[in-house]
Amino acid sequence: MCAMEALDLDRIVAQLLEVRSCRPGKLVQLTEGEICALCIRSRDIFMDQPILLELECPLKICGDVHGQYSDLLRLFECGGFPPEANYLFLGDYVDRGKQSLETICLLLAYKVKFPENFFLLRGNHECASINRIYGFYDECKRRYSIRLWKTFTDCFNCLPVSAVIDDKILCMHGGLSPELSTLEQIKRVVRPTDVPDTGLLCDLLWSDPEKEISGWGENDRGVSFTFGPDVVQRFLRQHGLDLVCRAHQVVEDGYEFFARRALVTIFSAPNYCGEFD
């Protein structure tokens, strides 16, 4: 465990927002102790709140951010900096982009500052075995220490995995699961937990909709499943829901509907890895 410092949230947020007027990519170097305190405090809040969040509108929902810090700042400039608006982020805060640390620190700081108005779900990259490979571990090691990366892992292992908005919209990072027959099953997942290779929690973070199939199919990612429009329609009908809202895939306009608007994919990292320049 890294050495924790007293948490001056207002100063941390101000420092993280200072770079708004600078060229994109300017680093913000908080102390390791401050970041550690942020992880521990937010972890406590995640554990105090349910693993399946029950939220109400108005609420802005955001998809993958992937360490694209200047894009996150632009997103808040458009939607309003907390607490001007309520937010739900659907996971994948770290990896691939150049500023995972600034990104996750600002999000955690807002979570601690506005715990009832700002919500973060777990993505498949909030998992040690994934972010060990795709950039976050290296960024932590280069700028701070492996010890700090482990503190983030402890925090990520406590994130909620799903949310229901106004009893009508089910949100998660990945998608549905063949094991999901009642929402009570999500509530029974015990935290802290790593993301297993198979099963309900894995699917919620990893599965994908697939236009061309009915039922369940193999996933090209080599993890979890794909599911057809019929699976979505049946699931909504059985649970009295209107919409599944998820992230996890790059979509060109930032959002894309599926299964006659029964599911929407949201992605919030513009020009992600040059995908749609």
Backbone as numpy.savetxt, mean C-alpha at the origin, in Angstrom:
# Nx Ny Nz CAx CAy CAz Cx Cy Cz
17.02 -3.98 16.91 16.18 -2.78 16.91 17.06 -1.53 16.91
16.71 -0.55 16.06 17.52 0.67 16.01 17.16 1.60 17.18
18.07 2.51 17.48 17.87 3.44 18.60 16.80 4.46 18.24
15.80 4.58 19.09 14.66 5.44 18.82 14.89 6.84 19.38
14.44 7.85 18.66 14.49 9.23 19.16 13.06 9.73 19.41
12.94 10.81 20.17 11.63 11.43 20.38 11.07 11.86 19.03
9.75 11.76 18.91 9.11 11.98 17.62 8.52 13.40 17.54
9.19 14.27 16.80 8.66 15.61 16.54 8.03 15.58 15.15
6.77 15.15 15.12 6.08 14.89 13.85 6.02 16.12 12.95
5.68 17.26 13.52 5.53 18.47 12.70 6.84 18.82 12.01
7.93 18.66 12.74 9.24 18.97 12.16 9.60 17.97 11.07
9.29 16.69 11.31 9.59 15.64 10.32 8.80 15.89 9.03
7.50 16.16 9.18 6.66 16.43 7.99 7.17 17.68 7.26
7.48 18.73 8.02 8.00 19.97 7.40 9.28 19.70 6.63
10.17 18.90 7.21 11.44 18.57 6.55 11.19 17.77 5.26
10.25 16.82 5.33 9.94 16.01 4.15 9.28 16.84 3.05
8.54 17.88 3.44 7.84 18.71 2.44 8.69 19.86 1.92
9.81 20.13 2.58 10.72 21.21 2.17 11.14 21.10 0.71
11.30 19.86 0.24 11.84 19.64 -1.11 10.81 19.88 -2.21
9.59 20.25 -1.83 8.56 20.54 -2.85 9.02 21.60 -3.84
9.79 22.55 -3.35 10.24 23.65 -4.22 11.58 23.36 -4.89
12.15 22.18 -4.62 13.46 21.82 -5.19 13.28 20.96 -6.44
14.40 20.70 -7.09 14.33 19.79 -8.25 13.89 18.41 -7.77
13.10 17.68 -8.58 12.70 16.32 -8.20 13.93 15.45 -7.95
13.88 14.63 -6.93 14.99 13.72 -6.63 15.88 14.18 -5.50
15.68 15.40 -5.00 16.49 15.88 -3.87 16.15 15.04 -2.63
17.20 14.50 -1.99 17.00 13.60 -0.85 16.69 14.38 0.43
15.93 13.74 1.32 15.67 14.28 2.66 16.28 13.31 3.66
17.28 13.77 4.41 17.98 12.86 5.31 17.52 13.08 6.76
16.43 12.40 7.14 16.02 12.35 8.54 17.06 11.55 9.31
17.05 11.61 10.64 17.98 10.76 11.39 17.42 9.34 11.46
18.31 8.38 11.63 17.86 6.99 11.74 16.94 6.81 12.94
17.23 7.50 14.03 16.40 7.41 15.23 14.99 7.93 15.01
14.86 9.00 14.22 13.53 9.55 13.90 12.73 8.55 13.08
13.39 7.95 12.08 12.69 6.99 11.22 12.28 5.77 12.04
13.16 5.33 12.91 12.88 4.19 13.78 11.64 4.48 14.64
11.59 5.68 15.22 10.45 6.07 16.06 9.16 6.10 15.25
9.26 6.56 14.01 8.12 6.60 13.09 7.58 5.19 12.84
8.50 4.26 12.59 8.12 2.85 12.35 7.41 2.26 13.56
7.97 2.49 14.73 7.44 1.87 15.95 6.08 2.47 16.31
5.98 3.79 16.18 4.71 4.45 16.52 3.61 4.04 15.53
3.93 4.00 14.25 2.91 3.62 13.26 2.54 2.15 13.40
3.51 1.32 13.71 3.24 -0.11 13.95 2.21 -0.27 15.07
2.36 0.49 16.14 1.41 0.43 17.26 0.00 0.82 16.80
-0.07 1.85 15.95 -1.38 2.28 15.44 -1.99 1.21 14.54
-1.18 0.62 13.65 -1.69 -0.46 12.79 -2.27 -1.59 13.63
-1.58 -1.93 14.71 -2.03 -3.04 15.56 -3.28 -2.66 16.36
-3.44 -1.38 16.65 -4.65 -0.92 17.37 -5.87 -0.88 16.46
-5.64 -0.74 15.16 -6.74 -0.69 14.20 -6.94 -2.06 13.56
-8.13 -2.34 13.01 -8.39 -3.68 12.48 -7.56 -4.02 11.24
-7.40 -5.31 10.98 -6.70 -5.76 9.77 -7.59 -5.55 8.54
-8.92 -5.57 8.76 -9.91 -5.22 7.74 -10.54 -3.90 8.18
-10.11 -2.81 7.57 -10.58 -1.49 7.97 -12.02 -1.26 7.51
-12.80 -0.57 8.31 -14.15 -0.17 7.91 -14.17 1.35 7.83
-14.23 1.86 6.60 -14.05 3.30 6.36 -15.30 3.91 5.74
-15.35 5.24 5.76 -16.48 5.97 5.19 -15.98 7.03 4.21
-16.81 7.32 3.21 -16.53 8.44 2.31 -16.77 9.74 3.08
-16.18 10.86 2.63 -15.30 11.02 1.46 -13.89 10.52 1.73
-13.31 9.93 0.70 -12.00 9.29 0.83 -11.35 9.23 -0.55
-10.09 9.64 -0.64 -9.36 9.52 -1.90 -8.54 8.23 -1.86
-8.66 7.41 -2.89 -7.97 6.11 -2.93 -6.82 6.19 -3.93
-5.65 5.75 -3.49 -4.44 5.82 -4.33 -3.81 4.44 -4.47
-3.24 4.18 -5.64 -2.60 2.90 -5.91 -1.10 2.94 -5.65
-0.36 2.08 -6.35 1.09 1.94 -6.14 1.81 3.28 -6.29
2.78 3.50 -5.42 3.61 4.71 -5.48 5.07 4.35 -5.81
5.54 3.22 -5.30 6.87 2.67 -5.63 8.02 3.66 -5.56
8.13 4.36 -4.44 9.31 5.19 -4.22 9.43 6.40 -5.12
8.35 6.75 -5.84 8.38 7.93 -6.72 7.90 9.14 -5.90
8.83 9.65 -5.09 8.48 10.64 -4.07 7.94 11.94 -4.66
8.57 12.44 -5.72 8.09 13.71 -6.29 6.68 13.54 -6.85
6.35 12.33 -7.34 4.99 12.07 -7.81 4.00 11.99 -6.65
4.45 11.46 -5.51 3.59 11.44 -4.32 3.27 12.87 -3.87
4.28 13.73 -3.88 4.06 15.13 -3.50 3.08 15.80 -4.47
3.23 15.49 -5.75 2.32 16.05 -6.75 0.89 15.55 -6.53
0.79 14.28 -6.14 -0.52 13.70 -5.85 -1.21 14.47 -4.72
-0.44 14.78 -3.66 -1.02 15.54 -2.54 -1.32 16.99 -2.95
-0.51 17.53 -3.85 -0.80 18.89 -4.33 -2.14 18.93 -5.08
-2.42 17.86 -5.80 -3.70 17.79 -6.53 -4.86 17.49 -5.59
-4.68 16.51 -4.72 -5.80 16.02 -3.89 -5.96 16.75 -2.57
-4.93 17.49 -2.17 -4.95 18.17 -0.87 -4.05 17.45 0.12
-3.16 18.19 0.75 -2.30 17.59 1.77 -3.13 17.28 3.02
-2.93 16.10 3.63 -3.65 15.79 4.87 -3.47 16.92 5.88
-4.51 17.26 6.66 -5.82 16.61 6.75 -6.89 17.23 5.85
-6.46 17.94 4.80 -7.41 18.56 3.87 -8.33 17.52 3.23
-7.79 16.33 3.01 -8.57 15.23 2.44 -8.22 13.95 3.19
-9.15 12.99 3.18 -8.89 11.66 3.75 -8.32 10.76 2.65
-7.40 9.89 3.02 -6.74 9.03 2.03 -6.72 7.56 2.44
-6.83 6.70 1.42 -6.53 5.27 1.56 -5.54 4.92 0.45
-4.36 4.45 0.85 -3.36 3.96 -0.11 -3.40 2.43 -0.12
-3.26 1.86 -1.31 -3.45 0.41 -1.49 -2.15 -0.40 -1.50
-1.04 0.19 -1.01 0.18 -0.61 -0.89 1.21 -0.34 -1.97
2.35 -1.00 -1.84 3.51 -0.83 -2.74 4.06 0.59 -2.68
4.56 0.94 -1.51 5.14 2.25 -1.26 6.62 2.27 -1.61
7.26 1.11 -1.53 8.71 1.02 -1.67 9.09 0.20 -2.91
10.41 0.21 -3.21 11.01 -0.54 -4.33 10.85 0.20 -5.66
11.81 -0.08 -6.53 11.85 0.37 -7.92 12.13 1.86 -8.08
11.39 2.73 -7.43 11.67 4.17 -7.51 12.91 4.52 -6.70
13.39 5.75 -6.87 14.67 6.15 -6.26 14.55 6.64 -4.83
13.32 6.94 -4.37 13.16 7.54 -3.04 12.10 6.81 -2.20
12.35 5.52 -2.00 11.44 4.74 -1.16 11.40 5.27 0.26
12.56 5.72 0.77 12.62 6.15 2.18 11.78 7.41 2.41
11.94 8.42 1.56 11.12 9.62 1.72 9.64 9.28 1.60
9.32 8.44 0.62 7.93 8.07 0.36 7.29 7.42 1.58
7.92 6.36 2.09 7.33 5.64 3.22 7.35 6.49 4.49
8.37 7.31 4.67 8.43 8.16 5.87 7.31 9.20 5.89
7.03 9.82 4.74 5.93 10.80 4.71 4.60 10.10 4.97
4.40 8.94 4.36 3.14 8.21 4.55 2.96 7.78 6.01
4.03 7.26 6.61 3.94 6.86 8.02 3.73 8.07 8.93
4.38 9.18 8.61 4.22 10.40 9.42 2.76 10.88 9.39
2.15 10.85 8.20 0.74 11.23 8.11 -0.16 10.24 8.85
0.21 8.96 8.81 -0.57 7.95 9.54 -0.56 8.24 11.03
0.61 8.57 11.56 0.73 8.85 12.99 0.02 10.16 13.35
0.13 11.14 12.46 -0.45 12.47 12.72 -1.98 12.47 12.60
-2.48 11.72 11.63 -3.93 11.69 11.38 -4.44 10.24 11.32
-4.39 9.52 12.44 -4.66 8.08 12.41 -6.07 7.70 11.96
-7.04 8.61 12.12 -8.43 8.29 11.75 -8.81 8.85 10.38
-7.87 9.47 9.69 -8.17 10.09 8.39 -7.23 9.65 7.28
-6.22 8.87 7.64 -5.17 8.51 6.69 -4.86 7.03 6.87
-5.04 6.24 5.79 -4.96 4.79 5.93 -4.04 4.17 4.87
-3.29 3.18 5.29 -2.32 2.50 4.44 -2.58 1.00 4.48
-2.78 0.38 3.32 -2.88 -1.08 3.24 -1.53 -1.66 2.84
-1.38 -2.94 3.03 -0.14 -3.63 2.70 -0.15 -4.07 1.24
0.95 -3.81 0.54 1.12 -4.33 -0.81 2.09 -5.50 -0.80
2.24 -6.17 -1.93 3.17 -7.32 -1.96 4.63 -6.89 -1.79
4.93 -5.59 -1.99 6.31 -5.12 -1.77 6.58 -4.72 -0.33
5.54 -4.71 0.51 5.76 -4.49 1.95 6.00 -5.85 2.59
7.03 -6.49 2.10 7.35 -7.87 2.48 8.86 -8.04 2.29
9.53 -8.55 3.31 11.00 -8.60 3.32 11.58 -9.35 2.12
10.99 -10.48 1.75 11.58 -11.29 0.67 11.50 -10.58 -0.68
10.53 -9.66 -0.84 10.40 -8.91 -2.09 11.25 -7.64 -2.06
11.10 -6.82 -1.00 11.86 -5.56 -1.02 13.34 -5.74 -0.69
13.71 -6.96 -0.34 15.14 -7.31 -0.23 15.78 -7.29 -1.62
14.98 -7.58 -2.64 15.49 -7.74 -4.01 15.29 -6.50 -4.88
14.16 -5.82 -4.70 13.76 -4.80 -5.69 14.12 -3.37 -5.31
15.02 -3.19 -4.34 15.57 -1.84 -4.15 15.52 -1.26 -2.76
14.50 -1.60 -1.97 14.34 -0.94 -0.67 15.46 -1.32 0.31
15.81 -2.59 0.32 16.90 -3.04 1.20 18.19 -2.30 0.87
18.50 -2.21 -0.41 19.74 -1.54 -0.83 19.72 -0.05 -0.47
18.55 0.58 -0.61 18.43 1.99 -0.26 18.63 2.20 1.25
18.01 1.34 2.05 18.19 1.42 3.52 19.65 1.21 3.90
20.26 0.20 3.28 21.65 -0.14 3.60 22.60 0.99 3.19
22.36 1.57 2.03 23.23 2.63 1.51 23.09 3.92 2.32
21.87 4.27 2.69 21.63 5.57 3.33 21.62 5.50 4.86
21.32 4.31 5.40 21.26 4.17 6.86 21.91 2.86 7.30
21.09 1.81 7.46 21.64 0.54 7.95 20.67 -0.61 7.66
21.21 -1.83 7.68 20.36 -3.02 7.54 19.40 -3.10 8.73
19.88 -2.64 9.87 19.06 -2.64 11.08 17.76 -1.84 10.86
17.86 -0.72 10.16 16.66 0.09 9.89 15.71 -0.66 8.97
16.26 -1.34 7.97 15.42 -2.15 7.07 14.63 -3.18 7.87
15.27 -3.79 8.85 14.58 -4.78 9.69 13.47 -4.14 10.52
13.69 -2.90 10.95 12.65 -2.18 11.70 11.44 -1.90 10.80
11.70 -1.54 9.54 10.61 -1.37 8.57 9.85 -2.68 8.37
10.59 -3.78 8.29 9.96 -5.09 8.11 8.99 -5.38 9.25
9.41 -5.08 10.48 8.52 -5.28 11.65 7.26 -4.43 11.53
7.41 -3.24 11.00 6.28 -2.33 10.80 5.35 -2.87 9.70
5.93 -3.24 8.56 5.13 -3.74 7.43 4.35 -5.00 7.80
4.92 -5.83 8.67 4.26 -7.07 9.07 2.98 -6.84 9.88
2.71 -5.57 10.21 1.52 -5.22 11.00 0.49 -4.42 10.22
0.78 -4.11 8.96 -0.15 -3.32 8.14 -1.49 -4.04 7.94
-2.59 -3.29 7.89 -3.87 -3.91 7.50 -3.79 -4.35 6.04
-4.65 -5.30 5.65 -4.55 -5.86 4.30 -5.77 -5.58 3.43
-6.83 -5.05 4.03 -8.05 -4.83 3.26 -8.89 -3.75 3.94
-9.80 -3.15 3.16 -10.70 -2.14 3.71 -12.05 -2.25 3.02
-13.11 -1.99 3.77 -14.45 -1.88 3.19 -14.91 -0.43 3.38
-15.32 0.20 2.28 -15.76 1.59 2.33 -17.28 1.65 2.19
-17.93 2.26 3.17 -19.39 2.42 3.19 -20.12 1.10 2.95
-19.56 0.00 3.41 -20.15 -1.34 3.27 -20.36 -1.75 1.82
-19.74 -1.03 0.87 -20.04 -1.28 -0.54 -18.81 -1.51 -1.41
-17.66 -1.00 -1.01 -16.44 -1.11 -1.84 -15.39 -1.89 -1.06
-14.94 -3.00 -1.60 -13.89 -3.80 -0.96 -12.55 -3.46 -1.61
-11.60 -3.06 -0.79 -10.28 -2.65 -1.29 -9.19 -3.59 -0.79
-8.23 -3.85 -1.65 -7.03 -4.59 -1.27 -5.96 -4.28 -2.31
-4.74 -4.75 -2.10 -3.69 -4.46 -3.07 -3.81 -5.31 -4.32
-3.95 -6.63 -4.14 -3.94 -7.55 -5.27 -5.32 -7.88 -5.80
-6.01 -8.78 -5.10 -7.34 -9.16 -5.59 -7.99 -10.22 -4.73
-8.94 -10.91 -5.35 -9.74 -11.92 -4.65 -8.94 -13.20 -4.47
-9.49 -14.10 -3.66 -8.84 -15.39 -3.38 -9.87 -16.50 -3.46
-9.48 -17.66 -4.02 -10.41 -18.80 -4.02 -10.75 -19.25 -2.60
-9.92 -18.84 -1.63 -10.18 -19.21 -0.24 -11.08 -18.22 0.49
-11.42 -17.11 -0.18 -12.19 -16.06 0.49 -13.69 -16.28 0.28
-14.35 -16.83 1.29 -15.80 -17.01 1.18 -16.56 -16.06 2.09
-15.90 -15.52 3.11 -16.52 -14.52 3.98 -15.46 -13.52 4.45
-15.87 -12.26 4.61 -14.92 -11.22 5.02 -14.39 -11.47 6.43
-15.13 -12.26 7.21 -14.67 -12.63 8.56 -13.31 -13.32 8.51
-13.05 -14.05 7.43 -11.76 -14.76 7.30 -10.58 -13.78 7.33
-10.78 -12.61 6.73 -9.70 -11.61 6.73 -9.44 -11.15 8.15
-10.52 -10.94 8.91 -10.39 -10.48 10.30 -9.64 -11.47 11.17
-9.64 -12.74 10.75 -8.99 -13.78 11.57 -7.49 -13.91 11.30
-6.98 -13.19 10.30 -5.52 -13.22 10.04 -4.81 -12.54 11.22
-3.83 -13.24 11.78 -3.14 -12.74 12.97 -1.88 -11.98 12.57
-1.72 -10.78 13.11 -0.52 -9.98 12.89 0.29 -9.94 14.18
1.60 -9.66 14.11 2.42 -9.48 12.90 2.55 -10.78 12.11
2.65 -10.63 10.79 2.82 -11.80 9.94 3.62 -11.45 8.69
4.43 -12.39 8.27 5.07 -12.29 6.95 4.00 -12.65 5.92
4.26 -12.42 4.65 3.32 -12.82 3.60 3.66 -14.24 3.17
2.75 -15.19 3.38 3.05 -16.58 2.99 3.08 -16.75 1.48
3.60 -17.89 1.02 3.73 -18.15 -0.43 2.40 -18.52 -1.08
1.45 -18.99 -0.29 0.14 -19.38 -0.81 -0.93 -19.01 0.22
-2.18 -19.10 -0.20 -3.28 -18.91 0.74 -3.91 -17.52 0.67
-4.85 -17.28 1.56 -5.68 -16.08 1.54 -4.87 -14.78 1.55
-3.96 -14.64 2.49 -3.19 -13.39 2.60 -2.33 -13.16 1.36
-1.71 -14.22 0.88 -0.92 -14.14 -0.35 -1.79 -13.64 -1.52
-2.97 -14.22 -1.68 -3.85 -13.85 -2.79 -4.32 -12.40 -2.70
-4.68 -11.95 -1.51 -5.14 -10.57 -1.33 -4.09 -9.56 -1.80
-2.81 -9.95 -1.70 -1.71 -9.06 -2.08 -1.16 -9.32 -3.48
-1.50 -10.47 -4.08 -0.83 -10.88 -5.31 -1.73 -11.19 -6.52
-3.01 -11.53 -6.32 -3.81 -12.03 -7.44 -4.17 -10.91 -8.42
-4.57 -11.30 -9.63 -4.87 -10.34 -10.71 -6.14 -10.74 -11.45
-6.95 -9.76 -11.88 -8.07 -10.06 -12.77 -7.57 -10.41 -14.17
-8.32 -11.23 -14.88 -7.93 -11.65 -16.24 -9.19 -11.71 -17.11
-9.24 -10.84 -18.12 -10.43 -10.72 -18.98 -10.80 -12.02 -19.68
-9.78 -12.75 -20.12 -10.00 -13.84 -21.06 -10.44 -15.15 -20.42
-10.56 -15.22 -19.10 -10.88 -16.50 -18.47 -12.20 -16.42 -17.70
-12.73 -17.60 -17.39 -13.77 -17.64 -16.37 -13.22 -18.51 -15.24
-13.67 -18.24 -14.04 -13.14 -18.96 -12.88 -11.74 -18.50 -12.52
-10.94 -19.45 -12.06 -9.58 -19.15 -11.59 -8.54 -19.71 -12.55
-7.43 -18.99 -12.71 -6.36 -19.45 -13.60 -4.99 -19.29 -12.97
-3.98 -19.78 -13.69 -2.60 -19.61 -13.23 -2.17 -18.16 -13.43
-1.31 -17.68 -12.54 -0.81 -16.31 -12.64 0.60 -16.32 -13.21
0.84 -15.52 -14.25 2.17 -15.45 -14.88 3.25 -14.98 -13.92
2.86 -14.33 -12.83 3.85 -13.89 -11.84 4.50 -15.08 -11.13
3.86 -16.26 -11.24 4.38 -17.42 -10.52 3.91 -17.47 -9.08
3.05 -16.54 -8.72 2.48 -16.47 -7.37 0.98 -16.26 -7.49
0.20 -16.91 -6.64 -1.24 -16.71 -6.55 -1.95 -17.09 -7.86
-3.10 -16.44 -8.13 -3.97 -16.83 -9.23 -4.41 -15.61 -10.04
-5.05 -15.90 -11.18 -5.85 -14.87 -11.86 -7.32 -15.27 -11.71
-8.20 -14.29 -11.87 -9.64 -14.59 -11.73 -10.41 -13.86 -12.82
-11.47 -14.50 -13.31 -12.25 -13.95 -14.40 -13.36 -13.02 -13.93
-14.00 -12.32 -14.89 -15.11 -11.41 -14.55 -16.22 -12.09 -13.77
-16.47 -13.37 -14.08 -17.55 -14.10 -13.39 -17.28 -14.23 -11.89
-15.99 -14.40 -11.54 -15.61 -14.52 -10.12 -15.94 -13.22 -9.39
-15.63 -12.09 -10.03 -15.89 -10.78 -9.41 -17.39 -10.56 -9.23
-18.15 -10.80 -10.30 -19.61 -10.57 -10.24 -20.25 -11.43 -9.16
-19.84 -12.69 -9.11 -20.42 -13.62 -8.11 -20.06 -13.18 -6.69
-18.81 -12.77 -6.50 -18.35 -12.35 -5.17 -19.13 -11.12 -4.69
-19.31 -10.14 -5.56 -20.05 -8.93 -5.18 -21.49 -9.26 -4.82
-22.10 -10.11 -5.64 -23.50 -10.51 -5.40 -23.64 -11.19 -4.04
-22.75 -12.14 -3.78 -22.82 -12.91 -2.53 -22.63 -12.04 -1.29
-21.86 -10.96 -1.41 -21.52 -10.16 -0.23 -22.22 -8.80 -0.19
-23.14 -8.56 -1.13 -23.87 -7.30 -1.15 -22.98 -6.09 -1.37
-21.91 -6.29 -2.16 -20.95 -5.21 -2.44 -21.18 -4.67 -3.86
-20.66 -3.46 -4.11 -20.80 -2.84 -5.44 -19.53 -2.90 -6.28
-18.37 -2.93 -5.62 -17.11 -2.73 -6.35 -15.93 -3.34 -5.59
-15.00 -3.93 -6.35 -13.68 -4.28 -5.81 -12.70 -3.24 -6.34
-11.92 -2.67 -5.45 -10.94 -1.64 -5.81 -9.56 -2.13 -5.42
-8.66 -2.24 -6.41 -7.33 -2.80 -6.16 -6.27 -2.07 -6.97
-5.01 -2.45 -6.76 -3.89 -1.77 -7.43 -3.06 -2.83 -8.16
-1.74 -2.87 -7.91 -0.89 -4.03 -8.26 -0.51 -4.17 -9.73
-1.24 -3.51 -10.65 -0.89 -3.58 -12.07 -0.82 -2.18 -12.65
0.13 -1.99 -13.57 0.27 -0.70 -14.26 -0.91 -0.54 -15.21
-1.63 0.57 -15.09 -2.70 0.88 -16.05 -2.45 2.29 -16.59
-2.67 2.44 -17.88 -2.16 3.63 -18.58 -2.74 4.95 -18.08
-4.02 4.99 -17.79 -4.64 6.26 -17.39 -4.71 6.43 -15.87
-4.03 5.56 -15.14 -4.07 5.64 -13.68 -5.20 4.82 -13.08
-6.20 4.50 -13.92 -7.26 3.60 -13.45 -7.84 2.85 -14.65
-8.40 1.69 -14.39 -8.98 0.89 -15.48 -10.05 -0.02 -14.90
-11.23 -0.02 -15.53 -12.33 -0.87 -15.06 -12.25 -2.26 -15.68
-12.92 -3.21 -15.03 -12.89 -4.63 -15.40 -14.26 -5.20 -15.01
-14.67 -6.25 -15.72 -15.91 -6.97 -15.37 -17.11 -6.02 -15.29
-17.33 -5.26 -16.39 -18.45 -4.31 -16.45 -18.49 -3.40 -15.23
-17.36 -2.82 -14.94 -17.20 -1.83 -13.85 -17.45 -2.41 -12.45
-17.28 -3.72 -12.33 -17.41 -4.36 -11.01 -16.09 -4.31 -10.24
-14.99 -4.07 -10.98 -13.66 -3.98 -10.37 -12.91 -2.82 -11.03
-12.14 -2.11 -10.22 -11.28 -1.06 -10.78 -9.85 -1.25 -10.28
-8.89 -1.10 -11.19 -7.47 -1.11 -10.85 -6.98 0.34 -10.82
-6.29 0.70 -9.74 -5.75 2.06 -9.60 -4.24 1.97 -9.48
-3.54 2.82 -10.23 -2.07 2.84 -10.18 -1.62 4.29 -10.13
-0.82 4.65 -9.13 -0.52 6.07 -8.87 0.94 6.45 -9.06
1.70 5.63 -9.80 3.09 5.98 -10.10 3.20 6.34 -11.58
3.06 7.64 -11.93 3.09 8.02 -13.35 4.43 7.68 -14.00
4.37 7.36 -15.30 5.59 7.00 -16.06 6.43 5.98 -15.30
5.74 5.00 -14.73 6.38 3.99 -13.89 7.45 3.26 -14.67
8.71 3.41 -14.24 9.85 2.77 -14.91 9.82 3.02 -16.42
9.32 4.20 -16.82 9.28 4.53 -18.25 8.23 3.77 -19.03
7.28 3.13 -18.34 6.31 2.25 -18.98 5.40 3.00 -19.96
4.93 4.18 -19.58 4.02 4.94 -20.45 4.51 6.37 -20.60
5.68 6.55 -21.15 6.21 7.92 -21.33 5.43 8.64 -22.42
